[in-house]
Every structure is written in structure tokens, then in C-alpha cells.
Amino acid sequence: MIEVNLNILHLELRKISRLFVDLILIYLNLIISKPCFSLPGDSIEKSIKHINRNQLGEGLIFKPFYINSVLAHYEAIIQFQGNNVKIIVGEKVSADMQKNYSEAVFIENSSIGQSLSKKGYNLRRDQAVNELISRIWGEAISQDFINSRFIDRYYENGRHRTTYQGKKFGYIAYYADYGDRFFRFDIYSLKDWETFRIPGEFEERVKY
């Protein structure tokens, strides 16, 4: 009788062990497959690690970029729809580069974002832009931008600037249609976005 009970106990323990292992595997799978996104306001190192876990950022090496021997930001180049896209981390930071104030993508001489200068254009519905955001920062960031609120549009000497406020972050998009045309998209923490979204001295608000 004791032997039978021990056999039953052994079988039950094996079932519990298998269930535990299955749960661990499911949990690990969720962690590995879950898209990660970087967060302006994090440390530079943490932000770069987040980007490295996403589709377009996997394995990227970010190099320091200096202006007049002063560290300005870290950057890496990727390919997207036949375009060279520069990913920038740590823009507009303090001298010690401990805090990541913003992250951005920068594209020269491309059709991406060029409609920002056109009346009635809605960047939040631009499929290429949203795909780029999702593949660098993750679907949560992309959806926050898609559902964000349009705030203002400005113009200055061929440069168009549009600002948006999401629930998680603030966004500023630029398009310059002079010289080497470029499109730039910046992500800020909402606190820092409030500082950088205000119009510049020579910018004019566009009422469309």
C-alpha cells in the first residue's frame, strides 16, 4: 500500500515538474519575443541596449559624435527602404552625458517625410514613418505617436517643424526642403518636450 502511494506521489511530482518547466518556457518566450523600446530620460547605455533589441537596431554599434571636441550624441547608421537612416541617441544632453534627453532618426535626400510641407498632410498616418518608428523603438512607441495629439506647425526659411503630444512621449518632426533635403523625427520625455516644442525666435506658426 505504501509502495502504491509512493508511485502515485512520484507521478504527481513529475506532472508538477513538467508543468513548472512549461510555465518557465512560456515566460522566457514572452520575454524574448516582446518588442523593446528605448525611453528618452534613461541612461545612454540603457537606451542603446533597448534599440539593439529591436529589428533595425540589432547589433548596431553606436559611435560618439563630437562638435568642437565636445561630445554631442551617439549615432549609428541603418538601411531602411533603400535609405541611409541615422539613429541619434543622447541629443541635447548635459555635459556629463548621463541622461538621454531625446532620440531621433535623420534621413537625407529621401521621399520619407517630405510631405510634411504639404497642406493637410498627417504624419501620424504615414505608413513608412510609422514602420520606421516601430522597427527602431517598438510598437508601443509607434502607437503612442499614431494616437498623439497634433499641437502646432511652424515654418522658417524652408524648414517645416510639427509638434505632437502623446500619452507617453512628445514628438517633433522636421522637414527641410532646401539644399540637401532632410527629414528628422525626435522623441522626448513629455517634460523635456515642453521645453523644446516652443517656437524659435524666427519661426512662424502655420495655420493649416
C-alpha positions in Angstrom: 0.0 0.0 0.0 2.8 2.3 0.9 4.6 1.4 -2.3 1.5 2.2 -4.4 1.1 5.6 -2.7 4.8 6.4 -3.3 4.3 5.6 -7.0 1.3 7.9 -7.2 3.2 10.6 -5.4 6.1 10.2 -7.8 3.8 10.6 -10.8 2.2 13.7 -9.4 5.5 15.3 -8.7 6.6 14.5 -12.3 3.4 16.2 -13.6 4.1 19.2 -11.4 7.7 19.4 -12.6 6.7 19.3 -16.2 4.0 22.0 -15.6 6.6 24.2 -13.9 9.1 23.7 -16.8 6.4 24.5 -19.3 5.5 27.7 -17.5 9.1 28.8 -17.4 9.5 28.2 -21.1 6.4 30.2 -21.9 7.6 33.1 -19.7 11.0 33.1 -21.3 9.4 33.1 -24.8 7.4 36.1 -23.9 10.4 38.0 -22.7 12.5 37.1 -25.8 9.7 37.9 -28.3 8.3 41.0 -26.6 9.4 44.1 -28.6 11.5 46.5 -26.6 11.7 50.2 -26.9 14.1 52.8 -25.6 13.0 55.6 -23.3 14.2 59.2 -23.5 15.2 60.0 -19.9 17.0 56.7 -19.5 20.8 56.5 -19.4 22.6 56.5 -22.7 23.7 52.9 -22.2 20.2 51.6 -21.4 18.7 53.4 -24.4 21.2 51.9 -26.8 20.6 48.4 -25.3 16.9 48.9 -25.9 17.4 49.8 -29.6 19.8 46.9 -30.0 16.9 44.5 -29.1 14.6 45.8 -31.9 14.5 44.8 -35.6 16.5 47.5 -37.2 18.8 48.1 -34.2 20.0 44.6 -33.6 23.8 44.5 -33.4 24.3 48.2 -34.1 27.4 49.9 -32.8 26.7 53.5 -31.7 29.7 55.8 -32.1 30.3 59.1 -30.2 29.8 62.2 -32.3 31.8 65.3 -31.3 31.3 69.0 -32.2 34.4 71.1 -31.5 35.8 68.3 -29.3 32.6 68.3 -27.2 30.5 65.1 -27.1 27.2 65.9 -28.8 25.5 62.5 -29.1 25.9 58.8 -30.1 24.9 57.7 -33.6 24.6 54.6 -35.8 23.6 54.1 -39.5 21.0 51.7 -40.7 19.3 50.9 -44.0 15.5 51.4 -44.4 13.7 51.2 -47.8 16.9 52.0 -49.6 17.8 55.0 -47.4 20.6 55.6 -45.0 19.0 56.4 -41.7 21.0 57.8 -38.8 19.8 56.9 -35.4 20.7 59.5 -32.8 20.8 58.9 -29.0 21.6 61.5 -26.4 20.8 64.7 -28.3 20.7 67.9 -26.3 22.2 66.4 -23.1 24.2 67.8 -20.2 28.0 67.8 -20.3 28.4 64.5 -18.5 26.1 62.7 -21.0 24.4 60.8 -18.1 20.8 61.5 -19.2 19.3 60.8 -22.6 17.1 63.8 -23.4 16.0 62.7 -26.8 16.3 60.1 -29.5 15.9 60.7 -33.2 16.1 59.5 -36.8 17.7 61.6 -39.5 17.3 60.9 -43.3 18.8 63.0 -46.1 17.5 63.2 -49.7 14.6 60.8 -49.3 10.9 60.9 -50.1 10.2 59.9 -46.4 8.6 62.7 -44.6 8.8 65.2 -47.5 5.0 65.7 -47.4 5.4 67.4 -44.1 5.5 70.6 -46.0 2.1 70.0 -47.7 -1.3 71.3 -46.6 -3.5 68.7 -45.0 -0.7 66.1 -44.6 -0.9 63.9 -41.5 2.4 62.5 -40.5 0.7 60.2 -38.0 -0.9 58.3 -40.9 2.4 57.9 -42.9 3.0 54.2 -43.2 6.7 54.4 -43.9 7.3 56.7 -40.9 5.2 54.5 -38.6 7.0 51.4 -39.7 10.4 53.0 -39.1 9.4 54.1 -35.6 8.0 50.7 -34.8 11.1 48.8 -36.0 13.5 51.0 -34.1 11.7 51.9 -30.9 8.9 49.3 -30.8 5.1 49.0 -31.4 4.2 50.8 -28.1 6.0 54.0 -29.2 4.6 53.8 -32.7 1.0 53.5 -31.3 1.6 56.4 -28.9 2.7 58.6 -31.9 -0.2 57.4 -34.1 -2.7 58.3 -31.3 -0.9 61.5 -30.3 -2.4 65.0 -30.4 -1.3 67.5 -33.1 -0.1 70.7 -31.3 1.5 73.1 -33.7 3.2 73.6 -37.1 5.9 76.1 -37.7 7.9 77.3 -40.7 11.3 79.1 -41.0 13.4 79.6 -44.2 12.5 76.3 -45.9 12.3 74.3 -42.7 9.0 72.8 -41.5 8.5 71.7 -37.9 5.5 69.9 -36.4 4.9 69.0 -32.8 2.7 66.2 -31.3 1.9 65.2 -27.8 1.3 61.5 -26.9 0.4 59.9 -23.6 3.9 58.6 -23.1 6.2 60.9 -25.0 6.3 64.2 -27.0 7.3 64.2 -30.7 8.8 66.8 -33.0 9.2 66.3 -36.8 11.3 68.4 -39.1 11.5 68.6 -42.9 13.9 71.0 -44.8 13.3 71.4 -48.5 16.4 73.4 -49.3 20.0 72.1 -50.2 20.3 68.5 -49.0 16.7 67.9 -48.1 16.3 66.1 -44.8 13.6 64.6 -42.6 14.2 64.3 -38.8 11.9 62.8 -36.1 12.7 63.4 -32.4 11.2 61.7 -29.3 11.3 63.4 -26.0 10.1 62.7 -22.5 7.0 64.9 -22.0 8.8 67.1 -19.5 11.7 67.8 -21.9 9.3 68.1 -24.9 7.6 71.1 -23.2 11.0 72.9 -23.3 11.9 72.1 -27.0 8.4 72.4 -28.6 8.1 76.2 -28.2 8.6 78.3 -31.3 12.1 79.6 -32.1 12.8 83.4 -32.5 12.2 83.4 -36.3 9.7 80.6 -36.6 6.2 81.5 -37.9 3.1 79.4 -36.9 1.4 77.9 -39.9 -2.4 77.8 -39.7 -3.2 74.7 -41.6 
